[in-house]
């Protein structure tokens, strides 16, 4: 299984210009089958990037709390405010970092 080229698995402080515990990458698994897939995928990334530290942990899924109230405004921000989202992506260097990390295969999947 190929990793999804939408995040930076090497950044131990967050993602792009969003830093802090809320922005750390992680793979959440609910069962042994998902854990095996996650471990294989992470191993593939480690093999693909032998000189980099993959900092994305594999964690057991826990209680999921759906968003509610004012938090809903953050949901689907890229759809609700496409111009602002594109500006954010460009200013944060998101697309540039994804292309640098994953190559053109990342850019073909990003809209």
Helices and strands as residue ranges (DSSP letters): E 14-15, E 18-19, G 21-23, E 26-29, H 32-48, E 57-60, G 69-74, H 77-80, H 82-92, H 94-102, H 104-107
